[in-house]
Amino acid sequence: MEIESESAPARIGNPPLESTWIQGGTPTFRRAMRAMFFGGFATFALLYDVQAVLPLLAAEFRLTPAAASTAVSCATAALAFMLIPAGMLADRFGRKTVMTGALALAALFTLGAATAPNFQTLIVFRTLVGFSLAGLPAVAMAYLGDEIEAKSLGRAMGLYIAGNALGGMAGRYIAATISDFASWRVALAVLGLLAAGAALEFNRCLPRSKHFRKSSFSLPELLRDAHRHVTDGGLPLLFAVGFLVMGTFVSLYNYLGFHLKEAPFNLTTREMGAVFLLYIVGIWASTWTGQLADRVGRRNILWMMAIVIGVGLLMTLSGKLPVIILGVAIFTFGFFGAHSIASSWVGRRALKAKTLAASMYLCSYYLGASLIGSFSGLLWKMDGWVGVAAGLAGTTIACLVIALKLRTLAPVRRNESTGRIDLAEVLAKN
């Protein structure tokens, strides 16, 4: 596979001209969005495909729901662990090279998972999938933050996350549907092959970086950049938002399947897979909220998304299936809206070491999936769905408190033509 070089002529001391940025509505913008859509699709299809078949894994390998959920949490934990190292590799070898290789390796390991003879081997392959996929999410966010013009960044991030949503939906639904007709092994094999095709299309479409400069690893510089990010007035709060909303989201979808398989609902695996079609709401939400945030400001929308998540969560406590489904749709809308806003905000706030900032955000994001997802298993064991919902209500309230605090944050704004950093007024758009 031929990988396009990303090195650009060095222009030390001269910031990039505004005309070199990818502008919304242009053919280059559409190519970049097509590539990112395929990349996000494959990433989330492979990361969460087993979530729809957790009850099948529990039955085949004689596991508790909490133990079966480790097939999801091991991959998200591995991804979180490798995000910063993957960002370093991208800085050394090029973003496009690392992202394409990540997709190809994850597809290969998914095919290996389909042949796993026991649960322990499955966990090994799922962990390798997580390690591999780390090469795409943080690097993709940094690529968009560096290459897309500021006024189109929210839209671009929203479209990328829409690909994530479609991948998460398709991965779960395909796995559930094929498992009903064949087996979960056949389902994983099909998804591995689809991801290999997505890797080829990603490599074909993604434009060469114009603002990226390859660099060698420097531990002192890494520590300085990390210190700059963790002492920033807003980035740690955004990292916390990612931790909380992702942990809440994964926990709901991990254990909702077990809840709806019980009386009085008694859904089949295929019927439960249809619930994941609600991800279509997330596809729309991420794009719409991204565009809205570009117009009215991220600080004015994020706290509303936390409330939407809470409303949807409360509705899942109903004993009526239509109310639960509506609640999951509302919950999904709020999650993807919050993630779209927070992730694009990180891209705008981090004026240096963007790849590291994106990696730190996503590390928190996927650690939330792993840690809160695992803790929710204990709540399920204690009090079933009511216990899980009560725990997730706590994480949602914490997210709302942080989002309200972010409303008072004085944003940092980049001057596109001069490269200078301007401190905007508190009410200015970020």
C-alpha positions, 0 to 999 in steps of 0.5 A: 500500500502506497502512503502519501508523504506528509512532509512539507517544506519547512518555513521556520518562523512563518505561520501558515497562510490562511489560503492553505487551510482546507475550506468548507465546501471545496473538493478537498474538504469533501475528500477529507470528510470522505476519508474521515467518515470511512476511518471513523466508521471502521474504528467504531464498528470494530471497537464495539461490534461485540457489544451487541453479542455480549449475551451470546458470549456470556452464554457460550463461555458461561460468563456473568454479564460483568465478565462478558463486558470485558470483551468491550472494556479490554479494547477501550482500555487498550486504546486509551493506553496507546493513544499518546504513544500512537500520537508520538508515532504519528509525529515521527512517521506521519499522520496518514501513515499511522492512521492507515496502518491502524485501520489495517491492523485492527481489521486483521486482529478482528479476523483473528478474534472471529477464530478465537477458541476460548474467551481468553484468546478472544480477549487477547485479540480484542486487546490488540484491536484496541491497541491498533485502533489507537492510531486513528482517533487522536491523530484524526482530531489533530489532523482536522484541528490543523488542516481545517479552517476555523469556521468549518472545524465544528462542521468537520468534527461533526461529520467525522463523529457522524462516521463514528456514530454510523460505524458504531451503529452498523457494527452492532447491528451487523453483529447482532443480525448475522449472529441470529442467522449464523454466529457471532464469529461469522459476524466478526469476520464480515466486519473485519473484511469491511474494515479492510476495505475502509482502510483502502478508501481512507488511504485513497481519499485523505489529502496530504497534510500541509501544516504538519511537520515530522518531529522526533520524540523528546521526553522533556518536550512531551512533559512540557506540553502535557504540563501546559495542557493540564494547567490550562484553565479549560482542557482538564475540564473538557477531558473530564467531560469526555471521561464522564459522557463516554463512560455513561454511554458505554455503560447504558449500551453494555447493560441495556441488552441484558435488561431488554432480554429479561421479562417483560421485554424478552427481546431477541438478539436481532431485536436488540440489535435493532435498538442500536439503529438509534445511532442514526440519531447520533449521526444527525446530532453530531453534525447539527450540534457541531454547526450550531456550536460554530454559530452560537458558541460551544459553551452555550450548548454543552450544558444543554446536552448534559441535560438531554442525556439525563432526560433520556436516562430517566426514561429508560426506567420506564416499564414500557418498551416504547418509552425506553426506546424514545429515552435511548434515542434522546440519550444518544442525541445528547451523548453525540452532541456533547462529544462533538462539542467537547472534542472540537473545543479541544481542537480549538483550545490547544494552540500547541501540541494538538496531537497530544491534547487530542490524545489526552482527551481521548485517553480520558474518554476511553478510560471512562468507557473502561472504568465506568463501564466495569463499575456499572457491572457491579451496580448491575449485580447489586440492583440490575438496571435500576442500579446501573441507571442510578450510577449513571445519573451521578456521572451525568450530574457531574458532567452538567456541573462541569459544563456549567463551569466551562460557560465562565471560561475565557477562551483562547482564540487563534488568529488564522492569518498571523498565527498570533494567540488572542485572549478573547472576552469571556462571552466570545465564541470559542 
